[in-house]
Amino acid sequence: MEENQNPDAFYEKLKGQLYDTATWPSEYLYKFIVKSEGNGISEVEALFDNMGAVINTTESKNGKYTSVSINVNMKTPEDVIAKYKEVAENVQGVISL
């Protein structure tokens, strides 16, 4: 999401795209970037605990950041968006892709 973009407008557009491109429930791939130091990785992973998620992490070339990819079955586009918001509210400095 661009910094000057209205978050509500962004999520509304995303919801429409999700309804147009998938049949729900569906698998969804989340991608987040967090600083490698600190608790960001474990905080993101904890938010997807007990959801049957497959989580992969890849550290950046210089080791400063880590990409966290999460493949999980979601019931609706609203659930997808709610999880993005939950991560943004609970993990300091996370970047959602």
N, CA, C and O of each residue as an XYZ file, in Angstrom:
388
protein
N       0.858     -1.173      0.000
C       0.000      0.000      0.000
C       0.898      1.228      0.000
O       1.854      1.296      0.774
N       0.609      2.179     -0.842
C       1.367      3.416     -0.884
C       1.072      4.216      0.379
O      -0.035      4.161      0.914
N       2.078      4.964      0.853
C       1.934      5.673      2.128
C       0.833      6.723      2.103
O       0.149      6.919      3.107
N       0.647      7.408      0.965
C      -0.357      8.470      0.914
C      -1.738      7.955      0.513
O      -2.668      8.744      0.344
N      -1.877      6.662      0.361
C      -3.149      6.073     -0.046
C      -4.047      5.849      1.170
O      -3.576      5.472      2.244
N      -5.319      6.083      0.987
C      -6.306      5.855      2.038
C      -6.409      4.346      2.308
O      -6.746      3.590      1.396
N      -6.127      3.891      3.538
C      -6.177      2.454      3.821
C      -7.548      1.832      3.544
O      -7.625      0.713      3.039
N      -8.627      2.546      3.870
C      -9.959      1.990      3.636
C     -10.209      1.771      2.151
O     -10.768      0.748      1.757
N      -9.796      2.731      1.325
C      -9.962      2.603     -0.129
C      -9.111      1.453     -0.656
O      -9.551      0.703     -1.528
N      -7.899      1.312     -0.132
C      -7.017      0.224     -0.548
C      -7.658     -1.128     -0.242
O      -7.709     -2.006     -1.104
N      -8.146     -1.292      0.985
C      -8.732     -2.576      1.376
C     -10.028     -2.859      0.624
O     -10.316     -4.015      0.312
N     -10.803     -1.839      0.332
C     -12.040     -2.035     -0.438
C     -11.710     -2.514     -1.848
O     -12.368     -3.410     -2.377
N     -10.688     -1.914     -2.452
C     -10.256     -2.333     -3.791
C      -9.731     -3.764     -3.749
O     -10.049     -4.570     -4.624
N      -8.927     -4.084     -2.734
C      -8.392     -5.436     -2.585
C      -9.523     -6.450     -2.441
O      -9.484     -7.520     -3.049
N     -10.529     -6.113     -1.640
C     -11.657     -7.027     -1.443
C     -12.335     -7.347     -2.771
O     -12.650     -8.506     -3.044
N     -12.562     -6.327     -3.599
C     -13.169     -6.541     -4.910
C     -12.305     -7.431     -5.786
O     -12.817     -8.315     -6.472
N     -10.994     -7.205     -5.767
C     -10.086     -8.026     -6.566
C     -10.083     -9.468     -6.086
O     -10.031    -10.391     -6.899
N     -10.139     -9.670     -4.786
C     -10.154    -11.026     -4.248
C     -11.420    -11.773     -4.649
O     -11.360    -12.955     -4.988
N     -12.567    -11.094     -4.615
C     -13.816    -11.731     -5.038
C     -13.787    -12.054     -6.527
O     -14.348    -13.061     -6.959
N     -13.124    -11.189     -7.321
C     -13.086    -11.382     -8.771
C     -12.127    -12.479     -9.210
O     -12.304    -13.055    -10.283
N     -11.116    -12.780     -8.403
C     -10.053    -13.675     -8.863
C     -10.017    -15.046     -8.188
O      -9.186    -15.880     -8.547
N     -10.886    -15.294     -7.233
C     -10.832    -16.585     -6.537
C     -12.217    -17.016     -6.102
O     -13.129    -16.202     -5.959
N     -12.351    -18.319     -5.897
C     -13.563    -18.893     -5.325
C     -13.280    -19.149     -3.855
O     -12.264    -19.750     -3.504
N     -14.182    -18.690     -2.997
C     -13.937    -18.755     -1.554
C     -14.732    -19.860     -0.908
O     -15.873    -20.100     -1.303
N     -14.156    -20.560      0.097
C     -12.837    -20.396      0.711
C     -11.723    -20.726     -0.288
O     -11.921    -21.480     -1.241
N     -10.541    -20.138     -0.039
C      -9.415    -20.283     -0.954
C      -8.096    -20.152     -0.208
O      -8.031    -19.558      0.868
N      -7.045    -20.719     -0.798
C      -5.711    -20.512     -0.240
C      -5.268    -19.104     -0.593
O      -5.526    -18.624     -1.697
N      -4.598    -18.440      0.347
C      -4.115    -17.089      0.116
C      -2.666    -17.004      0.576
O      -2.298    -17.558      1.612
N      -1.852    -16.305     -0.204
C      -0.447    -16.141      0.132
C      -0.197    -14.724      0.639
O      -0.299    -13.751     -0.109
N       0.127    -14.633      1.911
C       0.509    -13.358      2.522
C       2.026    -13.221      2.406
O       2.760    -14.206      2.490
N       2.485    -11.979      2.210
C       3.922    -11.704      2.239
C       4.156    -10.468      3.086
O       3.530     -9.426      2.892
N       5.070    -10.612      4.028
C       5.425     -9.518      4.922
C       6.944     -9.381      4.958
O       7.672    -10.354      4.765
N       7.407     -8.163      5.209
C       8.823     -7.894      5.429
C       8.961     -7.341      6.843
O       8.262     -6.403      7.226
N       9.874     -7.934      7.614
C      10.147     -7.457      8.977
C      11.658     -7.378      9.174
O      12.416     -8.038      8.463
N      12.090     -6.573     10.134
C      13.507     -6.529     10.476
C      13.898     -7.880     11.047
O      13.158     -8.480     11.826
N      15.081     -8.352     10.646
C      15.547     -9.661     11.114
C      15.796     -9.666     12.614
O      15.540    -10.666     13.285
N      16.296     -8.547     13.144
C      16.505     -8.457     14.589
C      15.191     -8.138     15.269
O      14.331     -7.472     14.693
N      15.039     -8.605     16.474
C      13.811     -8.331     17.217
C      12.834     -9.482     17.128
O      13.189    -10.598     16.749
N      11.583     -9.186     17.489
C      10.549    -10.227     17.595
C       9.581    -10.256     16.416
O       8.609    -11.011     16.445
N       9.823     -9.456     15.386
C       8.865     -9.334     14.288
C       8.479    -10.648     13.642
O       7.300    -10.896     13.392
N       9.461    -11.493     13.370
C       9.175    -12.771     12.706
C       8.268    -13.629     13.574
O       7.254    -14.141     13.100
N       8.626    -13.790     14.840
C       7.814    -14.631     15.735
C       6.441    -14.016     15.988
O       5.465    -14.744     16.173
N       6.350    -12.681     15.998
C       5.049    -12.037     16.190
C       4.125    -12.304     15.001
O       2.941    -12.586     15.185
N       4.663    -12.217     13.786
C       3.857    -12.519     12.602
C       3.432    -13.980     12.630
O       2.261    -14.290     12.411
N       4.370    -14.875     12.895
C       4.061    -16.308     12.928
C       2.983    -16.619     13.966
O       2.102    -17.442     13.718
N       3.051    -15.965     15.127
C       2.085    -16.222     16.193
C       0.661    -15.847     15.784
O      -0.300    -16.478     16.224
N       0.528    -14.824     14.947
C      -0.810    -14.401     14.508
C      -1.459    -15.403     13.563
O      -2.669    -15.350     13.338
N      -0.665    -16.318     13.006
C      -1.195    -17.350     12.108
C      -1.157    -18.725     12.759
O      -1.390    -19.734     12.094
N      -0.864    -18.770     14.058
C      -0.795    -20.025     14.806
C      -2.159    -20.700     14.810
O      -3.189    -20.028     14.878
N      -2.167    -22.006     14.739
C      -3.389    -22.827     14.780
C      -4.329    -22.568     13.603
O      -5.534    -22.798     13.712
N      -3.789    -22.094     12.485
C      -4.612    -21.881     11.290
C      -4.229    -22.852     10.171
O      -4.800    -22.792      9.082
N      -3.276    -23.739     10.425
C      -2.805    -24.659      9.395
C      -1.961    -23.967      8.341
O      -1.866    -24.439      7.208
N      -1.355    -22.865      8.704
C      -0.565    -22.078      7.751
C       0.797    -22.719      7.501
O       1.404    -23.309      8.394
N       1.260    -22.583      6.247
C       2.613    -22.974      5.881
C       3.423    -21.686      5.818
O       3.128    -20.800      5.015
N       4.446    -21.581      6.667
C       5.212    -20.340      6.799
C       6.646    -20.572      6.355
O       7.310    -21.503      6.810
N       7.116    -19.704      5.452
C       8.499    -19.741      4.982
C       9.133    -18.380      5.222
O       8.497    -17.346      5.022
N      10.392    -18.386      5.651
C      11.116    -17.136      5.847
C      12.367    -17.137      4.990
O      13.010    -18.170      4.798
N      12.702    -15.953      4.476
C      13.915    -15.774      3.683
C      14.589    -14.492      4.124
O      13.994    -13.416      4.070
N      15.828    -14.608      4.559
C      16.572    -13.437      5.006
C      17.138    -12.696      3.799
O      17.536    -13.313      2.811
N      17.171    -11.364      3.890
C      17.723    -10.552      2.809
C      19.222    -10.795      2.681
O      19.851    -11.362      3.575
N      19.777    -10.364      1.569
C      21.191    -10.596      1.288
C      22.098    -10.043      2.393
O      23.077    -10.684      2.776
N      21.771     -8.863      2.897
C      22.596     -8.269      3.949
C      22.151     -8.683      5.356
O      22.791     -8.303      6.336
N      21.065     -9.457      5.467
C      20.617     -9.977      6.754
C      19.827     -9.011      7.606
O      19.461     -9.340      8.735
N      19.555     -7.817      7.086
C      18.856     -6.811      7.879
C      17.348     -7.069      7.950
O      16.709     -6.769      8.959
N      16.784     -7.624      6.877
C      15.344     -7.869      6.805
C      15.065     -9.329      6.481
O      15.905    -10.036      5.923
N      13.859     -9.763      6.847
C      13.410    -11.115      6.544
C      12.037    -11.056      5.900
O      11.143    -10.355      6.374
N      11.881    -11.800      4.820
C      10.593    -11.950      4.149
C       9.867    -13.133      4.793
O      10.437    -14.214      4.939
N       8.627    -12.922      5.170
C       7.812    -13.980      5.765
C       6.647    -14.249      4.813
O       5.777    -13.397      4.634
N       6.631    -15.440      4.203
C       5.563    -15.841      3.292
C       4.680    -16.853      4.007
O       5.164    -17.826      4.586
N       3.380    -16.604      3.955
C       2.437    -17.452      4.689
C       1.332    -17.883      3.750
O       0.592    -17.052      3.225
N       1.224    -19.183      3.541
C       0.173    -19.746      2.703
C      -0.860    -20.382      3.631
O      -0.553    -21.304      4.386
N      -2.090    -19.868      3.557
C      -3.111    -20.322      4.499
C      -4.478    -20.306      3.827
O      -4.742    -19.470      2.962
N      -5.340    -21.228      4.224
C      -6.696    -21.278      3.703
C      -7.558    -20.253      4.442
O      -7.665    -20.284      5.667
N      -8.166    -19.351      3.683
C      -9.019    -18.308      4.261
C     -10.439    -18.490      3.745
O     -10.647    -18.936      2.617
N     -11.425    -18.136      4.589
C     -12.833    -18.354      4.238
C     -13.372    -17.307      3.280
O     -14.089    -17.642      2.337
N     -13.030    -16.020      3.512
C     -13.591    -14.939      2.698
C     -12.542    -13.837      2.497
O     -11.565    -13.772      3.243
N     -12.740    -12.976      1.499
C     -11.861    -11.818      1.357
C     -11.864    -10.920      2.597
O     -10.845    -10.308      2.915
N     -12.981    -10.836      3.288
C     -13.043    -10.050      4.524
C     -12.088    -10.616      5.574
O     -11.470     -9.860      6.324
N     -11.966    -11.948      5.628
C     -11.039    -12.585      6.561
C      -9.584    -12.273      6.186
O      -8.740    -12.063      7.056
N      -9.308    -12.248      4.883
C      -7.968    -11.903      4.405
C      -7.599    -10.497      4.876
O      -6.515    -10.279      5.418
N      -8.501     -9.559      4.666
C      -8.257     -8.160      5.029
C      -8.150     -7.996      6.545
O      -7.311     -7.237      7.031
N      -8.990     -8.700      7.286
C      -8.933     -8.623      8.752
C      -7.567     -9.090      9.263
O      -7.035     -8.524     10.218
N      -7.002    -10.117      8.631
C      -5.690    -10.617      9.057
C      -4.604     -9.606      8.720
O      -3.692     -9.402      9.521
N      -4.679     -8.958      7.539
C      -3.713     -7.893      7.217
C      -3.760     -6.797      8.283
O      -2.719     -6.333      8.749
N      -4.971     -6.386      8.665
C      -5.119     -5.335      9.668
C      -4.586     -5.783     11.021
O      -3.950     -5.000     11.726
N      -4.838     -7.034     11.391
C      -4.359     -7.571     12.664
C      -2.831     -7.555     12.714
O      -2.243     -7.180     13.728
N      -2.196     -7.961     11.624
C      -0.735     -7.954     11.580
C      -0.215     -6.522     11.690
O       0.718     -6.256     12.448
N      -0.818     -5.600     10.935
C      -0.374     -4.196     10.960
C      -0.507     -3.589     12.361
O       0.333     -2.789     12.774
N      -1.556     -3.966     13.088
C      -1.793     -3.415     14.419
C      -0.874     -4.021     15.482
O      -0.584     -3.378     16.490
N      -0.417     -5.256     15.259
C       0.293     -5.970     16.304
C       1.792     -6.147     16.092
O       2.503     -6.531     17.020
N       2.284     -5.873     14.886
C       3.703     -6.065     14.593
C       4.299     -4.733     14.162
O       4.006     -4.224     13.080
N       5.132     -4.185     15.019
C       5.720     -2.874     14.759
C       6.694     -2.955     13.577
O       7.549     -3.839     13.523
N       6.549     -2.010     12.627
C       7.464     -1.894     11.500
C       7.259     -2.895     10.392
O       8.084     -2.968      9.482
N       6.190     -3.670     10.432
C       5.941     -4.668      9.377
C       5.550     -3.972      8.084
O       4.866     -2.949      8.100
N       5.990     -4.535      6.962
C       5.584     -4.063      5.641
C       4.789     -5.197      4.990
O       5.278     -6.321      4.873
N       3.574     -4.894      4.571
C       2.723     -5.874      3.903
C       2.898     -5.742      2.400
O       2.877     -4.632      1.867
N       3.070     -6.856      1.718
C       3.204     -6.833      0.266
C       1.979     -7.445     -0.394
O       1.908     -7.514     -1.621
